[in-house]
Amino acid sequence: MSSVAKISVALTPELNEPVQQAVASGEYATGSEVIREALREWKLRRTLRQHDRAELQQLWAEGLDSGPGRHGNMAALKREARRRFKAASPDPE
């Protein structure tokens, strides 16, 4: 039994052109190699995105569990951010 599944993919001319150029340049032997590499990179990005999402959810939960913030509400937080920004900005002369 083969460990490779064959599928058919229809590409627009804009997607097909760089695939054909990569093969013509000798960078890849076949269009299938180009598509396989693209899918491996997509799979990696997808895994990283899922990891990032899980990490953000954990940080969000930790933030909520840590209790109320020091500034009480969004207006107070913005005032503090503006104060810090102004203090860190160079004085215009």
C-alpha positions in Angstrom: 0.0 0.0 0.0 1.2 3.5 -0.8 1.6 6.0 2.0 0.8 8.9 -0.3 -2.7 10.1 -1.0 -3.2 11.6 -4.4 -5.5 14.6 -4.7 -6.3 17.1 -7.5 -6.0 20.8 -6.8 -7.2 23.5 -9.2 -5.0 26.7 -9.0 -5.7 30.1 -10.4 -3.2 31.4 -12.9 -1.8 33.7 -10.2 -1.1 30.7 -7.9 0.0 28.4 -10.7 2.6 30.8 -12.1 5.0 30.9 -9.1 4.7 27.1 -8.8 5.7 26.6 -12.4 8.5 29.2 -12.1 9.9 27.3 -9.0 9.9 24.1 -11.0 11.4 25.8 -14.2 14.2 27.3 -12.1 15.2 24.0 -10.7 14.3 24.9 -7.2 11.8 22.1 -7.1 11.6 19.0 -9.3 7.8 19.0 -9.5 4.8 21.1 -8.7 3.8 18.5 -6.1 6.9 19.3 -4.2 6.0 23.0 -4.1 2.5 22.2 -2.9 3.8 19.8 -0.3 6.2 22.4 1.1 3.5 25.0 1.1 1.2 22.7 3.1 3.9 21.9 5.6 4.4 25.6 6.2 0.6 26.1 6.5 0.4 23.3 9.0 3.2 24.8 11.1 1.6 28.3 11.0 -1.7 26.8 12.0 -0.1 24.9 14.9 1.7 28.1 16.1 -1.5 30.1 15.8 -3.4 27.5 17.9 -0.6 27.6 20.5 -0.7 31.4 20.5 -4.5 31.4 21.0 -4.2 28.9 23.9 -1.5 31.0 25.5 -3.6 34.2 25.2 -6.6 32.4 26.7 -4.4 31.3 29.6 -3.0 34.8 30.1 -6.5 36.3 29.9 -7.8 33.9 32.6 -4.8 34.7 34.8 -5.5 38.4 34.4 -9.1 37.9 35.4 -8.1 35.7 38.4 -5.6 38.3 39.6 -8.4 40.6 40.7 -9.3 44.2 39.8 -6.8 46.5 38.3 -5.1 49.4 40.0 -6.8 52.1 37.9 -10.4 51.2 38.5 -11.8 51.9 35.1 -10.8 52.5 31.4 -10.8 56.3 31.8 -8.4 56.2 34.7 -6.2 53.7 32.8 -6.1 56.0 29.7 -5.2 59.0 31.9 -2.3 57.0 33.4 -1.1 55.9 30.0 -1.2 59.5 28.7 0.7 60.7 31.8 3.4 58.0 31.3 3.6 58.8 27.6 4.0 62.5 28.2 6.7 61.9 30.9 8.6 59.6 28.5 8.4 62.0 25.6 11.3 64.5 25.0 10.4 68.1 25.7 9.7 70.0 22.4 11.7 73.2 22.3 
